[in-house]
Amino acid sequence: MPVVPKLCIGMIWPWQAGEENMDQHATDLTDVMQAVGRKARQAAARLALSSNDQRNQALHAAGQALRAAGDVILAANADDYARAEAKGISAAFLDRLRLDPARLEAMAQAVEAVAALPDPLGRVLASWTQPNGLFFERVATPLGVIGIIFESRPNVTADAGALCLKSGNAALLRSGSESYLTAQAIAEAMRAGVEKAGLPADCIQLIPTKDRAAVGLMLTGLDGQIDVIVPRGGRSLVERVQTEARVPVFAHLEGLCHVYVDKAADLEMARSIVLNAKLRRTGICGSAETLLIDRACLDSHARPLVHDLLDAGCELRGDEAVCALDQRIKRAVERDYFTEYLDKIMSVAVVDGIEGALAHIAHYGSHHTDAIVTADQDTADRFLREVDSAIVLHNASTQFADGGEFGFGSEIGIATGRMHARGPVGVEQLTSFKYRVHGTGQIRPV
């Protein structure tokens, strides 16, 4: 078995010294990835047998280790940030990448908060007795080894590592190149904390290379070492994962989130929700990208709503009716309504009531998060029933699309598919189940 060296900032793998032997490069990378997968599988087997108290102690130790390594983590993040800034990366991307002492402390607290969640393992999900006396139980179990592929958010390293640890799973983390040094430093701190608590450090591993070929190897499942893949990133990443993966995927598609302001909306409530949904943090997947306004309240509601956004520095792109409200609004083209801006830009459209809103969201949406603002309960009920998204809200900001806000501690992502997990993927969603059958000597008749 090849020896995988300990992760260290600035690591250079043998094949990075030159390009003269690409076949050797591929062989070396495959060997390294296979070794990482085997270590994850071994760690997962130990975690599956650990107690909830052991995992909670490891989570608290990991949180403390993040604080202790604060200077190292922030220095690594400063290096990542400087490189990304030099590349001309967008302001929204840089905001997602940046760590400061407050964000680092919030990260440590989030890890520790996962320890306070109920034990997701061993739960009896259902039980029944058959006429022959056999007693059946469906019991929650870990998934095994979870591969997480993410881009710029360094906090995903901590969130994913913590959630996988709590649910008895090993995490194989593949960060984007822009956040690589930060993710390394976070992973190393957490590994030290976990090991100090007596559990295997290899339950949290960062893929030790920026080589894009490593993603392809993860998608093959590493010869059965990876049980599920969770992509966190833009459409191109998610589409590649869905196309190439040979293991199950918890798809986290882009957040084309809508806020529909109905004719029965309280105007002041709508103004507050729309501003928060778009501008609280523009770089997160729960940020609203499109504002839909009921034509029936165009005269009363539209102008205050768009002026609030414009005055707050948000660029608006609207249809003809919207552009007539203010000369600062740009004329939208169709691709704008398909765009996840992750920036201070928002598309606006006037629609013909709830029918128009439902049709627009069905055509342009990504099944992520959509909200309605209305005082009409029947209209709200119809929106909540008919919008086919993982999260639908009534009279609340789309920025609540967050596992922490759901009481899940944190999340690995927002799953937009329909299988197994949907919405925030927390500890419960990171479990499978098995059947335990208890008998008293029963045999099947011939």
JOBEL-V294556 format. One record per residue. N is the residue number from 1. RES is the residue in one small letter. SS is DSSP state (helix for helix, strand for strand, loop for the rest). D_FIRST is the distance of its C-alpha to the first C-alpha in whole Angstrom. Layout:
N;RES;SS;D_FIRST
N;RES;SS;D_FIRST
This chain:
1;m;loop;0
2;p;loop;4
3;v;loop;6
4;v;loop;9
5;p;loop;12
6;k;loop;15
7;l;loop;18
8;c;loop;21
9;i;loop;24
10;g;loop;24
11;m;loop;20
12;i;loop;20
13;w;loop;17
14;p;helix;17
15;w;helix;18
16;q;helix;21
17;a;helix;23
18;g;loop;24
19;e;loop;24
20;e;loop;25
21;n;loop;21
22;m;helix;21
23;d;helix;19
24;q;helix;16
25;h;helix;17
26;a;helix;16
27;t;helix;13
28;d;helix;12
29;l;helix;13
30;t;helix;12
31;d;helix;8
32;v;helix;9
33;m;helix;11
34;q;helix;9
35;a;helix;7
36;v;helix;10
37;g;helix;12
38;r;helix;10
39;k;helix;11
40;a;helix;14
41;r;helix;15
42;q;helix;14
43;a;helix;16
44;a;helix;19
45;a;helix;19
46;r;helix;20
47;l;helix;22
48;a;helix;24
49;l;loop;25
50;s;loop;26
51;s;loop;30
52;n;helix;32
53;d;helix;33
54;q;helix;30
55;r;helix;29
56;n;helix;32
57;q;helix;32
58;a;helix;28
59;l;helix;30
60;h;helix;33
61;a;helix;30
62;a;helix;29
63;g;helix;32
64;q;helix;33
65;a;helix;30
66;l;helix;31
67;r;helix;35
68;a;helix;33
69;a;loop;31
70;g;helix;34
71;d;helix;35
72;v;helix;31
73;i;helix;31
74;l;helix;35
75;a;helix;34
76;a;helix;31
77;n;helix;33
78;a;helix;36
79;d;helix;34
80;d;helix;32
81;y;helix;36
82;a;helix;37
83;r;helix;35
84;a;helix;36
85;e;helix;40
86;a;helix;40
87;k;loop;38
88;g;loop;41
89;i;loop;40
90;s;loop;42
91;a;helix;44
92;a;helix;42
93;f;helix;39
94;l;helix;39
95;d;helix;41
96;r;helix;38
97;l;helix;35
98;r;loop;38
99;l;loop;37
100;d;loop;40
101;p;helix;40
102;a;helix;42
103;r;helix;39
104;l;helix;36
105;e;helix;38
106;a;helix;39
107;m;helix;35
108;a;helix;35
109;q;helix;38
110;a;helix;36
111;v;helix;33
112;e;helix;35
113;a;helix;37
114;v;helix;35
115;a;helix;35
116;a;loop;38
117;l;loop;38
118;p;loop;38
119;d;loop;35
120;p;loop;34
121;l;loop;32
122;g;loop;34
123;r;loop;37
124;v;strand;39
125;l;strand;40
126;a;strand;42
127;s;strand;44
128;w;strand;46
129;t;strand;48
130;q;loop;49
131;p;loop;52
132;n;loop;50
133;g;loop;49
134;l;loop;45
135;f;strand;44
136;f;strand;42
137;e;strand;40
138;r;strand;38
139;v;strand;35
140;a;strand;33
141;t;strand;29
142;p;strand;27
143;l;loop;25
144;g;loop;22
145;v;strand;20
146;i;strand;22
147;g;strand;21
148;i;strand;24
149;i;strand;25
150;f;strand;28
151;e;loop;30
152;s;loop;32
153;r;loop;32
154;p;loop;30
155;n;helix;32
156;v;helix;30
157;t;helix;27
158;a;helix;29
159;d;helix;30
160;a;helix;27
161;g;helix;25
162;a;helix;28
163;l;helix;29
164;c;helix;26
165;l;helix;26
166;k;helix;29
167;s;loop;29
168;g;loop;25
169;n;loop;23
170;a;strand;20
171;a;strand;21
172;l;strand;19
173;l;strand;21
174;r;strand;22
175;s;loop;25
176;g;loop;27
177;s;helix;27
178;e;helix;30
179;s;helix;29
180;y;helix;26
181;l;helix;27
182;t;helix;28
183;a;helix;26
184;q;helix;23
185;a;helix;26
186;i;helix;27
187;a;helix;23
188;e;helix;22
189;a;helix;26
190;m;helix;25
191;r;helix;22
192;a;helix;24
193;g;helix;26
194;v;helix;24
195;e;helix;22
196;k;helix;26
197;a;loop;27
198;g;loop;25
199;l;loop;22
200;p;loop;19
201;a;helix;19
202;d;helix;16
203;c;helix;19
204;i;strand;20
205;q;strand;17
206;l;strand;19
207;i;loop;17
208;p;loop;17
209;t;loop;18
210;k;loop;22
211;d;loop;21
212;r;loop;23
213;a;helix;20
214;a;helix;18
215;v;helix;21
216;g;helix;21
217;l;helix;17
218;m;helix;18
219;l;helix;21
220;t;loop;20
221;g;loop;18
222;l;loop;15
223;d;loop;15
224;g;loop;17
225;q;loop;15
226;i;loop;18
227;d;loop;22
228;v;strand;24
229;i;strand;25
230;v;strand;27
231;p;strand;28
232;r;strand;31
233;g;loop;33
234;g;loop;35
235;r;helix;36
236;s;helix;34
237;l;helix;31
238;v;helix;32
239;e;helix;33
240;r;helix;30
241;v;helix;28
242;q;helix;31
243;t;helix;31
244;e;helix;27
245;a;loop;25
246;r;loop;24
247;v;loop;24
248;p;strand;27
249;v;strand;29
250;f;strand;31
251;a;loop;33
252;h;loop;34
253;l;loop;37
254;e;loop;39
255;g;loop;42
256;l;loop;45
257;c;strand;47
258;h;strand;51
259;v;strand;54
260;y;strand;57
261;v;strand;60
262;d;loop;62
263;k;loop;66
264;a;loop;66
265;a;loop;64
266;d;loop;65
267;l;helix;65
268;e;helix;64
269;m;helix;61
270;a;helix;60
271;r;helix;61
272;s;helix;58
273;i;helix;56
274;v;helix;56
275;l;helix;55
276;n;helix;53
277;a;helix;51
278;k;helix;51
279;l;helix;51
280;r;loop;49
281;r;loop;46
282;t;loop;46
283;g;loop;42
284;i;loop;41
285;c;loop;40
286;g;loop;43
287;s;loop;46
288;a;strand;49
289;e;strand;49
290;t;strand;52
291;l;strand;55
292;l;strand;57
293;i;strand;61
294;d;strand;64
295;r;helix;66
296;a;helix;69
297;c;helix;68
298;l;helix;68
299;d;helix;71
300;s;helix;70
301;h;helix;66
302;a;helix;65
303;r;helix;67
304;p;helix;66
305;l;helix;62
306;v;helix;62
307;h;helix;63
308;d;helix;61
309;l;helix;58
310;l;helix;60
311;d;helix;61
312;a;loop;58
313;g;loop;56
314;c;loop;55
315;e;strand;55
316;l;strand;57
317;r;strand;57
318;g;strand;59
319;d;loop;61
320;e;helix;65
321;a;helix;66
322;v;helix;64
323;c;helix;64
324;a;loop;68
325;l;loop;67
326;d;loop;67
327;q;loop;66
328;r;loop;63
329;i;loop;61
330;k;strand;60
331;r;strand;60
332;a;loop;57
333;v;loop;56
334;e;helix;54
335;r;helix;50
336;d;helix;51
337;y;helix;51
338;f;helix;47
339;t;loop;46
340;e;loop;44
341;y;loop;45
342;l;loop;44
343;d;loop;46
344;k;loop;50
345;i;strand;51
346;m;strand;52
347;s;strand;54
348;v;strand;57
349;a;strand;59
350;v;strand;62
351;v;strand;62
352;d;loop;64
353;g;helix;64
354;i;helix;61
355;e;helix;61
356;g;helix;60
357;a;helix;57
358;l;helix;56
359;a;helix;56
360;h;helix;55
361;i;helix;52
362;a;helix;51
363;h;helix;51
364;y;helix;49
365;g;loop;47
366;s;loop;43
367;h;loop;44
368;h;loop;43
369;t;strand;45
370;d;strand;49
371;a;strand;52
372;i;strand;56
373;v;strand;59
374;t;loop;62
375;a;loop;64
376;d;loop;65
377;q;helix;63
378;d;helix;63
379;t;helix;62
380;a;helix;59
381;d;helix;58
382;r;helix;58
383;f;helix;56
384;l;helix;53
385;r;helix;54
386;e;helix;53
387;v;loop;51
388;d;loop;48
389;s;loop;45
390;a;loop;43
391;i;strand;45
392;v;strand;49
393;l;strand;51
394;h;strand;55
395;n;loop;57
396;a;loop;53
397;s;loop;51
398;t;helix;48
399;q;helix;46
400;f;helix;46
401;a;loop;43
402;d;loop;41
403;g;loop;39
404;g;loop;40
405;e;loop;44
406;f;loop;43
407;g;loop;42
408;f;loop;38
409;g;loop;37
410;s;loop;36
411;e;loop;34
412;i;loop;31
413;g;loop;33
414;i;strand;37
415;a;strand;36
416;t;loop;38
417;g;loop;37
418;r;loop;39
419;m;loop;36
420;h;loop;35
421;a;loop;35
422;r;loop;38
423;g;strand;39
424;p;strand;37
425;v;loop;34
426;g;loop;34
427;v;loop;32
428;e;helix;34
429;q;helix;33
430;l;helix;30
431;t;strand;30
432;s;strand;30
433;f;strand;32
434;k;strand;32
435;y;strand;35
436;r;strand;36
437;v;strand;39
438;h;strand;41
439;g;loop;43
440;t;loop;46
441;g;loop;46
442;q;loop;46
443;i;loop;46
444;r;loop;46
445;p;loop;50
446;v;loop;50
